[in-house]
Every structure is written in structure tokens, then in C-alpha cells.
Amino acid sequence: MTTNAPACLSVSQLNQTVARLLERSFPLVAVQGEISNFTRASSGHWYFSLKDEQAQVRCAMFKGRAQWTDFVPRDGDRVELNAQVRLYEPRGDYQLIVDAIRRAGTGALLEAFHRLKEKLTQQGLLETERKRPLPFFVKTVGIITSPEAAALRDVVATLQTRAPYVRLILYPTSVQGAEAAKKIIQALTLANQRAEADVLILCRGGGSMEDLWCFNDEALAHAIAASALPVVTGVGHETDFTIADFVADVRAPTPTAAAQIVARPLQEWLGHLQVQQRHLVQIMQRKLDNASLRLDLAARGLISPTQRLDLYQQSLLQLQRRLQLGLHHRLAREEQGLQHLASLLTAFSPQQTLERGYVMVRRNEPRGQLVTQGAELEPGQTLSLQFHDQAVSARVT
């Protein structure tokens, strides 16, 4: 005789089956309750129970997740968990493995935070192109925070050690509470009106989302964006992000980091000045070398007045010699020309003609006119015959 009874499971098999079922059915749940029996093990893991008026459940948060939490829970704290439902198989107890923990009520705040961030993104307040660069050299830093804040002491101590040349101005304000955002805006406005600082640090220490909520104010975001002075935020711890951080020109993870960002160390400036000094010395040395070279070249072209007079005298003597030589050549040429003309005159002179046997005939009257044709003569006229050596008289017959 057979029966349809189910197969018999071992306890381990049962727990394994339930564990797989829980993992499939509850991949991640959000649970709210009150902390009790909180323990932080030497390994860094957190163990506690989460309860309400009618039930409780064991919880474990491992070190890798716990280290990113901005507070340490205490018994009685109301919290919200994001967790995975798991079965601890050795005991058959189910428990929550916590991925994230926050104070109760922060879920609504977180939703409001994301809504405002999205709104400001659409308005362009979070654009990188809008943000102003920090000054290269900062002489005065304005600090907007509470005078009692530990963040102020951290910023002052950091700047006094790192950059003692920087002047510090405190614009006091409250940084927590319902009126804090309004007070911060007033301090920011005052800093811009005075225009005493080169850059502003808006800072406060860590805290819960509720503690830092004034830095998520929309009016404050617009005031930061409208500031004529660059704004550096150092709010909370490295894992804390506020709307002010997104709108600011620079977000520092902590107040101390903000102080390190705004001002370079004194030693760095001194090193920079030394480099510039060496550079200037090199430039001046090159200029002096070039000027000295030009001076040497110019000196080579200079001569003394005595040398210049000697040169002028030599030049004058050369000119005189050239003038005398030119005149000599000119006179010689002129003399040759005169001799040639004289020879021509001699060759064609009447005396030379007479010496060749010719006679020059002149009338005695009237006025000794030269006779060139025989037809001009008449019988009885007296003539003067000029031979080459003497003149004689004659009568026409």
C-alpha cells in the first residue's frame, strides 16, 4: 500500500529551502522601527534589534556598510533601514542584513532634497560653466559659520598653519535650526556688500540630514549662485552632500579641506617666488650680456677726435693732390690745343704765303685797300707791293 506523504527533509535542508525562498521573495525591503540592544563588535560590525509595539527582528550591519553612516545609532533611536531578509541557518532565525540606515523621517527629506536638486538643475544653477574660478592669489578669506562651531576652529587653525599671510574675516551666523538658512543668506549678503574678502568659505561640522537641512534651502541656493564673491562649501563629512554644495563654486568634503583649497601654502608661494627670481635674474643677465655685446661692437666703430682729424687731413691732402693733378692735366691739354692752333695760324698766316713767293698788292689811295682783281687797276695808279721781307711802290702803266 502506497501513500502520497511528502518527502522527509532534514533540518538543514528545510532551513536552506526557507533561506532561498526569503531571498527570492524579499530582495530589498525598507523597514522602520526603534533600535534596541545595539552592539558594535570589535570587527566593526553592528548588531541590534529593530522593534515596534508588537514585534522585533534581529539586524546586522557589516563594517563595509556601517563606515559610510553619518551617525552611530543608540538604543531608542527611531530609524529607517534598507535591508535584505536573510535566514541564519544554524539557528533557524531570520534577520535583516542592513545596507543603509538613516534616522526616521529622512525619507521625506531625501525626496524633497532630490526634487529641489532637479528643479535647480533645470534652472541652470548646477551647471559647471556658471561657476566662478577661485582667485589665483588669496589675501583675505571670509568665513560664514557659527562662532561656536568646531568647523571655525578647524578652518582658522588650518589657514594659520598653512597660509599665515591670509587675513580672516568672520561673518557669524547660526548653521542649524529653522532660522539658519535666513541667517546664512544675511551673512552672505553682508560679505558681498562689504567686498572685503577674495573668497568665502561656508562651513559647519557633520550631523544628521535634519541638522544640515538649512543648507538645502532654495533661497540660500539662489543667494550662493548670485554671490559676486566665489563660494567654497565645507559642510559636514565627506559623505554629506547638500544643495549648497552643488550650487557653490567649489565643494570641499570637510571644513578643513575647504581651508586647504582656498589658499596655497606659504612655502609653495616662497618656492614660486624663488623660481620667478631665478627666471628674472636669467632674463636680466641675458639683457646685460646682449647690451655688453652691442656696446663692444659700437666701441669698435668709434675713433678718437685726433684719429678723425688725421683721417680728414689725409682725405684733404688726397683731394689736393687729385686737384693739382687734374689741373696739371688740364693745363697740358690746353697747352697742346694752343700749340695746335698756333701751328694752324702760322700755316695759314699771310706772312707764310708771302714767303712762298706771293705779293700782296694795295692801293695807296684810297686808304690802302687790298687789290684782289686786275680789273680794278687803272693806268697811273700807285700801288704798294708787299713782299715777305719788304714793301715797294709801283705805278700802273
VENFEN-V32008 format. One record per backbone hydrogen bond with DSSP energy under -0.5 kcal/mol. CO is the residue of the C=O (numbers start at 1). NH is the residue of the N-H. If there is no record, write none. Layout:
co:CO nh:NH
co:CO nh:NH
This chain:
co:10 nh:14
co:11 nh:15
co:12 nh:16
co:13 nh:17
co:14 nh:18
co:15 nh:19
co:16 nh:20
co:17 nh:21
co:18 nh:22
co:19 nh:23
co:20 nh:24
co:21 nh:25
co:22 nh:26
co:26 nh:85
co:29 nh:31
co:29 nh:83
co:31 nh:81
co:33 nh:79
co:34 nh:51
co:35 nh:76
co:36 nh:49
co:39 nh:41
co:39 nh:47
co:41 nh:44
co:45 nh:41
co:46 nh:61
co:47 nh:39
co:48 nh:59
co:49 nh:36
co:50 nh:57
co:51 nh:34
co:55 nh:52
co:57 nh:50
co:58 nh:96
co:59 nh:48
co:60 nh:98
co:61 nh:46
co:62 nh:65
co:62 nh:66
co:63 nh:67
co:65 nh:68
co:66 nh:69
co:71 nh:73
co:74 nh:77
co:77 nh:35
co:77 nh:79
co:78 nh:104
co:79 nh:33
co:80 nh:102
co:81 nh:31
co:81 nh:83
co:82 nh:99
co:82 nh:100
co:83 nh:29
co:84 nh:86
co:84 nh:97
co:86 nh:88
co:86 nh:95
co:87 nh:89
co:88 nh:91
co:88 nh:92
co:88 nh:93
co:93 nh:88
co:94 nh:58
co:95 nh:86
co:95 nh:97
co:96 nh:60
co:96 nh:98
co:97 nh:84
co:100 nh:82
co:102 nh:80
co:103 nh:106
co:105 nh:108
co:105 nh:109
co:106 nh:110
co:107 nh:111
co:108 nh:112
co:109 nh:113
co:110 nh:114
co:111 nh:115
co:112 nh:116
co:113 nh:117
co:114 nh:118
co:115 nh:119
co:116 nh:120
co:117 nh:121
co:118 nh:122
co:119 nh:123
co:120 nh:125
co:120 nh:126
co:121 nh:124
co:124 nh:127
co:127 nh:130
co:127 nh:131
co:128 nh:131
co:137 nh:139
co:139 nh:167
co:140 nh:198
co:140 nh:199
co:141 nh:169
co:142 nh:144
co:142 nh:201
co:143 nh:145
co:143 nh:171
co:144 nh:203
co:145 nh:173
co:146 nh:149
co:149 nh:152
co:149 nh:153
co:150 nh:154
co:151 nh:155
co:152 nh:156
co:153 nh:157
co:154 nh:158
co:155 nh:159
co:156 nh:160
co:157 nh:161
co:158 nh:162
co:159 nh:163
co:162 nh:266
co:163 nh:166
co:167 nh:141
co:169 nh:143
co:170 nh:172
co:171 nh:145
co:177 nh:180
co:179 nh:183
co:180 nh:184
co:181 nh:185
co:182 nh:186
co:183 nh:187
co:184 nh:188
co:185 nh:189
co:186 nh:190
co:187 nh:191
co:188 nh:192
co:189 nh:193
co:190 nh:194
co:191 nh:195
co:191 nh:196
co:198 nh:230
co:199 nh:142
co:200 nh:202
co:200 nh:232
co:201 nh:144
co:201 nh:203
co:202 nh:234
co:204 nh:236
co:208 nh:212
co:210 nh:213
co:212 nh:215
co:213 nh:216
co:214 nh:217
co:215 nh:244
co:217 nh:221
co:218 nh:222
co:219 nh:223
co:220 nh:224
co:221 nh:225
co:222 nh:226
co:223 nh:227
co:224 nh:227
co:230 nh:200
co:231 nh:249
co:231 nh:250
co:232 nh:202
co:233 nh:252
co:234 nh:204
co:234 nh:236
co:237 nh:240
co:242 nh:246
co:243 nh:247
co:244 nh:248
co:250 nh:233
co:250 nh:252
co:252 nh:235
co:254 nh:258
co:255 nh:259
co:256 nh:260
co:257 nh:261
co:258 nh:262
co:259 nh:263
co:265 nh:269
co:266 nh:270
co:267 nh:271
co:268 nh:272
co:269 nh:273
co:270 nh:274
co:271 nh:275
co:272 nh:276
co:273 nh:277
co:274 nh:278
co:275 nh:279
co:276 nh:280
co:277 nh:281
co:278 nh:282
co:279 nh:283
co:280 nh:284
co:281 nh:285
co:282 nh:286
co:283 nh:287
co:284 nh:288
co:285 nh:289
co:286 nh:290
co:287 nh:291
co:288 nh:292
co:289 nh:293
co:290 nh:294
co:291 nh:295
co:292 nh:296
co:293 nh:297
co:294 nh:298
co:295 nh:299
co:296 nh:300
co:297 nh:301
co:298 nh:301
co:299 nh:302
co:304 nh:308
co:305 nh:309
co:306 nh:310
co:307 nh:311
co:308 nh:312
co:309 nh:313
co:310 nh:314
co:311 nh:315
co:312 nh:316
co:313 nh:317
co:314 nh:318
co:315 nh:319
co:316 nh:320
co:317 nh:321
co:318 nh:322
co:319 nh:323
co:320 nh:324
co:321 nh:325
co:322 nh:326
co:323 nh:327
co:324 nh:328
co:325 nh:329
co:326 nh:330
co:327 nh:331
co:328 nh:332
co:329 nh:333
co:330 nh:334
co:331 nh:335
co:332 nh:336
co:333 nh:337
co:334 nh:338
co:335 nh:339
co:336 nh:340
co:337 nh:341
co:338 nh:342
co:339 nh:343
co:340 nh:344
co:341 nh:345
co:342 nh:346
co:343 nh:347
co:344 nh:348
co:346 nh:349
co:349 nh:353
co:350 nh:354
co:351 nh:355
co:352 nh:356
co:353 nh:356
co:353 nh:358
co:354 nh:357
co:359 nh:361
co:360 nh:386
co:361 nh:371
co:362 nh:384
co:364 nh:368
co:366 nh:369
co:369 nh:363
co:370 nh:372
co:373 nh:376
co:374 nh:377
co:378 nh:381
co:381 nh:396
co:382 nh:364
co:383 nh:385
co:383 nh:394
co:384 nh:362
co:384 nh:386
co:385 nh:387
co:385 nh:392
co:386 nh:360
co:390 nh:387
co:392 nh:385
co:394 nh:383
co:396 nh:380
